[in-house]
Amino acid sequence: MRICLVGLFFIANSCFGQKGWEAEIMPGISSYTGDLTQTTFPIHTIQPSVSANLKYNTGDFINVRLGFAWGIVSGNDKYNPEWDLKGRNLSFKSTILEGNICLELNLADPDVYYSYPYLFGGIGVFHFNPYAYDSSNNKVYLQPLSTEGEGLSQYPSVKNYSLTQICLPFGGGWKIKVHDNFTITFEAGIRYLFTDYLDDVSGKYVDRETLLLAKGQQAVQMAFRATFPITAGDPRGNPKVKDMYAFGGIKFGFYLGRKKE
């Protein structure tokens, strides 16, 4: 019975091999995991996303694609079950703009099967800009405020973070050839990051007076949002684990040209 079920997934392809350019569009969802979550990609962080690829199908096991993605990531302490994390009262939201180049590895011969799994991996560049809302419900971008002392001379070990950084996309999917010129794919991918400041939270609380003199009252308000007393040096985040985000969805592919084999 199990063998029959596996056979249904890998259905033989009676069509010729496809080689050439393919355009793909993937409406879907984005998610985040980091200092404001206690589980990996929790459901409350799900936001909309859309991705697009221009892919060259070699007709073999390895394909090359150039991709662009837009999505939203967010996190909020109000969803944390622990009282101290909930009382920390931090939150953020950011738009993600990403460009990447990836290799796809088909796990079955595309000349033989028209439904098969694949893996992908590559390198990308993404732009983010975390923000939150102050007590008057005004949108405030957090990076210029140095909420953890980033870039301040009093905290030389805490470097200011760039809003444009490198990411490593990887993941997998399942591709179905619906027609000679049309495919539907289910894909999910994670982005490994080299920053822990996607959510503007990473290390420790800084001295209030130092932050006030350097960045002003708004920086103090956005850095210290806890509902209980906080002192300089108290942990604000976990710098040992980097943040990550993910994209997933249903991808529609259209062949722009191909060669018969």
C-alpha positions as CSV (number, residue, x, y, z in Angstrom):
1,M,0.0,0.0,0.0
2,R,2.8,2.4,0.9
3,I,4.6,1.6,-2.4
4,C,1.4,2.5,-4.3
5,L,1.1,5.8,-2.5
6,V,4.6,6.8,-3.3
7,G,4.0,5.8,-6.9
8,L,1.1,8.2,-7.1
9,F,3.4,11.1,-6.2
10,F,6.0,10.2,-8.8
11,I,3.8,10.0,-11.9
12,A,5.6,9.2,-15.2
13,N,5.9,12.0,-17.7
14,S,5.0,11.0,-21.2
15,C,5.9,14.5,-22.5
16,F,9.4,15.5,-23.8
17,G,11.9,17.1,-21.5
18,Q,11.6,20.9,-21.0
19,K,14.6,23.1,-21.5
20,G,14.5,26.9,-21.5
21,W,13.3,30.0,-19.6
22,E,10.4,30.0,-17.1
23,A,8.7,32.9,-15.3
24,E,7.3,32.1,-11.9
25,I,5.0,34.1,-9.5
26,M,4.3,32.9,-5.9
27,P,1.7,34.6,-3.8
28,G,1.9,33.4,-0.2
29,I,2.9,34.1,3.3
30,S,5.9,35.2,5.3
31,S,6.9,34.5,8.9
32,Y,9.5,35.4,11.4
33,T,11.4,33.8,14.3
34,G,13.7,35.7,16.7
35,D,13.9,37.5,20.0
36,L,10.1,38.1,20.2
37,T,9.1,34.5,19.6
38,Q,9.5,31.4,21.7
39,T,8.8,28.9,19.0
40,T,10.0,28.6,15.4
41,F,7.8,30.6,13.0
42,P,4.7,30.8,15.2
43,I,1.3,31.2,13.5
44,H,0.8,34.7,14.9
45,T,3.7,36.0,12.9
46,I,2.2,35.1,9.5
47,Q,1.9,38.0,7.1
48,P,1.4,38.3,3.3
49,S,4.2,37.9,0.7
50,V,4.8,37.6,-3.0
51,S,7.8,36.3,-4.9
52,A,8.8,36.1,-8.5
53,N,11.5,34.1,-10.3
54,L,13.1,34.0,-13.7
55,K,14.4,30.5,-14.0
56,Y,16.5,28.6,-16.6
57,N,15.6,24.9,-16.8
58,T,18.5,22.9,-18.0
59,G,16.4,19.9,-18.7
60,D,18.4,18.0,-16.2
61,F,18.6,17.8,-12.4
62,I,19.9,21.3,-11.7
63,N,18.2,24.6,-12.6
64,V,19.3,28.2,-12.0
65,R,16.9,31.0,-10.9
66,L,17.0,34.7,-10.2
67,G,14.4,35.8,-7.6
68,F,12.8,38.8,-6.1
69,A,10.6,38.8,-3.0
70,W,8.4,41.2,-1.0
71,G,7.0,40.3,2.4
72,I,6.1,41.6,5.9
73,V,7.5,40.3,9.1
74,S,6.3,41.1,12.6
75,G,6.6,40.0,16.2
76,N,4.9,41.1,19.5
77,D,5.5,40.2,23.1
78,K,1.8,40.0,23.8
79,Y,1.8,36.5,22.3
80,N,4.6,35.2,24.6
81,P,3.3,32.9,27.4
82,E,6.0,33.8,29.9
83,W,5.0,36.7,32.2
84,D,8.4,38.4,32.0
85,L,8.5,38.3,28.2
86,K,4.9,39.5,27.9
87,G,5.7,42.3,30.4
88,R,8.8,43.3,28.3
89,N,6.1,44.6,25.9
90,L,8.3,44.9,22.8
91,S,7.0,44.7,19.2
92,F,8.1,45.4,15.7
93,K,7.1,45.2,12.1
94,S,9.1,45.5,8.9
95,T,8.7,45.2,5.1
96,I,11.3,42.8,3.5
97,L,12.6,43.4,0.0
98,E,14.9,40.6,-1.2
99,G,16.8,39.7,-4.3
100,N,18.5,36.3,-4.7
101,I,20.1,33.8,-7.0
102,C,19.6,30.1,-6.3
103,L,20.2,26.6,-7.6
104,E,17.4,24.1,-7.7
105,L,18.1,20.4,-7.3
106,N,15.4,18.1,-8.7
107,L,15.1,14.9,-6.7
108,A,13.6,13.0,-9.6
109,D,14.3,13.1,-13.3
110,P,12.1,15.8,-14.9
111,D,12.3,13.9,-18.2
112,V,10.6,10.9,-16.5
113,Y,8.2,12.4,-14.0
114,Y,5.9,15.4,-14.1
115,S,5.3,15.5,-10.4
116,Y,8.4,15.5,-8.2
117,P,10.2,17.2,-5.2
118,Y,13.2,19.6,-5.3
119,L,15.5,21.5,-3.0
120,F,17.0,24.9,-3.5
121,G,19.7,27.1,-1.9
122,G,21.6,30.2,-2.8
123,I,22.6,33.7,-1.7
124,G,20.6,36.9,-1.5
125,V,20.5,40.5,-0.4
126,F,17.6,41.9,1.6
127,H,16.5,45.3,3.0
128,F,14.5,45.8,6.1
129,N,13.5,48.7,8.4
130,P,11.9,47.7,11.7
131,Y,9.3,50.0,13.3
132,A,6.9,50.1,16.2
133,Y,4.2,52.4,17.5
134,D,4.7,54.8,20.4
135,S,2.2,55.5,23.2
136,S,0.4,57.9,20.8
137,N,0.1,55.3,18.2
138,N,2.6,57.0,15.9
139,K,4.8,54.9,13.6
140,V,8.4,55.1,14.7
141,Y,11.4,53.6,12.9
142,L,13.7,52.0,15.4
143,Q,17.2,51.7,13.9
144,P,18.0,55.5,14.1
145,L,17.2,55.5,17.8
146,S,20.0,53.1,18.9
147,T,17.6,51.4,21.4
148,E,20.4,49.1,22.6
149,G,23.2,51.7,22.3
150,E,24.2,50.7,18.8
151,G,26.8,53.1,17.5
152,L,27.1,55.1,20.7
153,S,30.6,55.8,22.0
154,Q,29.6,54.7,25.5
155,Y,28.9,51.2,24.1
156,P,31.8,50.5,21.7
157,S,31.1,46.8,21.5
158,V,27.5,47.4,20.2
159,K,27.9,48.2,16.5
160,N,25.2,50.0,14.5
161,Y,23.4,47.5,12.1
162,S,22.9,48.0,8.4
163,L,19.4,47.9,7.0
164,T,20.6,46.0,3.9
165,Q,22.3,42.7,4.5
166,I,23.1,39.3,3.1
167,C,20.9,36.3,3.5
168,L,21.1,32.6,2.6
169,P,17.9,31.2,1.2
170,F,17.2,27.5,1.3
171,G,14.2,25.2,1.2
172,G,12.2,22.9,-1.0
173,G,9.1,22.3,-2.8
174,W,6.9,20.0,-5.0
175,K,6.5,20.7,-8.6
176,I,3.6,19.6,-10.8
177,K,3.6,19.9,-14.6
178,V,0.0,20.7,-15.4
179,H,0.6,21.4,-19.1
180,D,3.6,21.6,-21.4
181,N,3.8,25.3,-20.7
182,F,2.4,25.6,-17.2
183,T,3.4,24.3,-13.8
184,I,2.1,24.6,-10.2
185,T,4.6,24.4,-7.3
186,F,4.2,24.3,-3.5
187,E,7.3,25.9,-2.0
188,A,8.6,26.9,1.4
189,G,12.0,28.5,2.2
190,I,13.9,29.8,5.2
191,R,16.4,32.7,5.1
192,Y,19.4,32.3,7.4
193,L,20.5,35.8,8.5
194,F,23.8,37.2,9.8
195,T,22.0,39.8,11.9
196,D,20.1,39.6,15.2
197,Y,18.5,43.0,14.7
198,L,15.7,42.1,12.2
199,D,13.4,42.9,15.2
200,D,15.7,45.6,16.7
201,V,16.1,43.4,19.7
202,S,19.3,41.5,20.6
203,G,21.3,42.3,23.7
204,K,20.9,44.3,26.9
205,Y,19.2,47.5,28.1
206,V,21.4,50.5,28.2
207,D,21.5,53.4,30.7
208,R,18.4,55.6,30.3
209,E,20.3,58.9,30.8
210,T,23.0,58.0,28.3
211,L,20.3,57.1,25.7
212,L,18.3,60.3,26.5
213,L,21.3,62.6,26.0
214,A,22.4,60.8,22.8
215,K,19.1,60.2,21.1
216,G,16.3,61.9,22.9
217,Q,13.1,61.0,24.8
218,Q,11.6,59.1,21.9
219,A,14.5,56.6,21.9
220,V,14.1,56.1,25.7
221,Q,10.4,55.5,25.3
222,M,10.9,52.9,22.5
223,A,13.7,51.2,24.2
224,F,12.0,50.9,27.6
225,R,8.5,49.6,27.1
226,A,8.4,47.1,29.9
227,T,5.5,47.1,32.4
228,F,8.0,46.4,35.3
229,P,11.2,48.2,36.4
230,I,14.2,47.8,34.2
231,T,17.8,48.7,34.9
232,A,20.9,49.1,32.7
233,G,22.4,45.7,31.9
234,D,19.2,43.7,32.1
235,P,18.8,41.3,29.2
236,R,16.6,42.7,26.4
237,G,17.1,39.9,23.9
238,N,19.2,36.8,23.1
239,P,22.3,37.6,21.0
240,K,23.4,34.0,20.8
241,V,20.7,33.1,18.2
242,K,20.2,35.0,14.9
243,D,16.8,36.1,13.6
244,M,15.3,34.4,10.5
245,Y,12.4,34.8,8.2
246,A,10.6,32.5,5.8
247,F,8.5,32.6,2.6
248,G,6.0,30.0,1.4
249,G,3.2,29.7,-1.0
250,I,1.8,28.3,-4.3
251,K,3.9,29.2,-7.3
252,F,2.6,29.4,-10.9
253,G,5.2,28.9,-13.7
254,F,4.9,29.8,-17.3
255,Y,7.5,28.6,-19.9
256,L,8.8,31.5,-22.0
257,G,10.5,29.2,-24.5
258,R,11.8,25.7,-24.6
259,K,13.7,23.2,-26.7
260,K,12.4,19.8,-27.5
261,E,14.7,16.9,-26.6
